[in-house]
Amino acid sequence: MRGGRITSNQTIMEYIFARTIFNDRGCWEYIGECNQYGYGRVPYQDKDQLVTHVTWRLMKGKKVPEGKCLLHRCDNPPCWNPDHLFIGTRADNVVDMIAKGRASWQPSEKERRPISILKVIYGQTPRPTPKVIGKLIRRV
C-alpha cells in the first residue's frame, strides 16, 4: 500500500489521525491513500480496509453488519466522522442519493417513483412488499 506504513509503536487510530484534516463542516477528511471513489483505505489486520469501516468498528465497538453499508450524512467520501455516518442498505444509499440530487443522471418524475427506484437498485422490477414501497415513499 502506498502512503506509508504503520510503525510498530503507532496504533491504527494514530495512523489515521495523522492523515486527517478537520473541515468547518465537521468532516474528518482522511488525506492518505483513497480508492477510486475517494474513500480512504488503510492497512489493517493484514489487508487494505476502508477507513470508515475500521474507525466505525473501533469507535462504535461493532462491525458493519454483512450486507449493510456505511452511508454519509455529509456526502463527503473521505469523511470518517462517526457522527456523519449511519448504517443502511444499498437501497437506502440509492434512495438517499436520489433524494439529495446526487445521482449522476437526473431522474425524471417517473424515475422518482418507488418502483423505478427499485428497478435502479436491482436492475429489474422486483415484486416489492408494501413495507419497502412505504419506506421508499417516505424517503423520496
N, C-alpha and C positions, 0 to 999 in steps of 0.2 A: 504494500500500500504506500502510495506517495504521501507526502505531508508530514513525515516524521514518525518516530516510534515512541511508544510509551517507555519511559525509563523504569528501571527496577524499583525506584523509590517514589514513583508517581502513580496515583490512583487514576482510574479511568475518568473520574469526575474532574480531577485536577487537569488532566489532559484536555478534556472538553472545555472547561472554563478558560484555559489558557488560549483557546482558539475561538473565543466568543466575544462579540460586541453587543452592547445593550443599546437599543434604539429608543427614541422618545415615545414610541407606541407600546412600549413594554415587551417588545420581542427580544428574545435572547438568540441572536443570529450566530450560528456556527459558521466560521470562515475557513475551516480546514477543508479537507477533501470532500467533495459532493458528487452525487451521481448525476446522470444527465438531466434529471428533473429538478435539481437544486437541493435535494435532501442530503444532509450531512451523513458521512459514513466514518466509522472508526473501527480499528481493530479491537475486538473484544471477544474473549473466550475462544481464541484460535480461529476467528473468522471475521470478515467485514460485516458490520451491522449498522443499521440506521441509528443515528444519534437520538432521534425521538424515542425509539423503542428502548434503547439502553437506558436513557435517563428516566423514562417513564417507569421502567422496572425498578430502578434503584431509588427513585424519589417517591414513588407511589407504593412500592412494595408488592407490585403484582405485574405479571406479564400481560401483554395484549392477547386476549383470547384468540385461539385459532379461528380463522375465518373472519376476523374483525380487522379493522384498520384504525389508525390514529388519524383523526381529522383535525385541521387547523381552524380555529375560530378567526384567526388573523389572516388566513390565506397567504402565509409567508413560509414557503417550503424550508428555508434554513432555520426557522424559529423552533426552539425546543423548550420554551417556557411551558411547564406543565399546566399552568392556568389558561394557556391558549389552545390546549389540546383536549380532545374528547374521543372516546371510543365509539365507533359506529361501523356500519357495514359499507360495502362498496356502493350499494343502492343509496344509502344515506349520503355518501360522498357525491354521487351524481345529482341527487336532488338539491343538495347544498350548493353545488357548482351552478346549476341552472338558476336557482333562486337568487344567487348573488351576481348573476350575469357574467360568470367566469368561463362559460362554455366557449370553446374555440369557434363554434358555429353559433349563429344567432337563431335560437329556436323560434318558430312561428307560434302563434296562439295554439294551433292544433298540436304542435310538438310539445307544448307545455302541459297537455292533458296527461293525467296519470298513466293511462295505458301506453301512450307514446314514450313516456319516461321509462316505463318498464321495458319497452322494446329496445331502447338505447342501452339499458343496463344488461339485458340478457341476450340481445341480438335477435330476438324473435318476440312475438306477442305471447306471453305466457297466460295461463288462466289464473289471474290474481285473486287472492282471497279478499273479502270485504275489509279485513283489518289492514292489509297492505294498501289498498286503494284509499282508505280513510287516512292513513299516515301520509301518503303522498299528497292528498288534497290539502291537508293541514299545513304541509311544509311549503307548498308552491303557492 
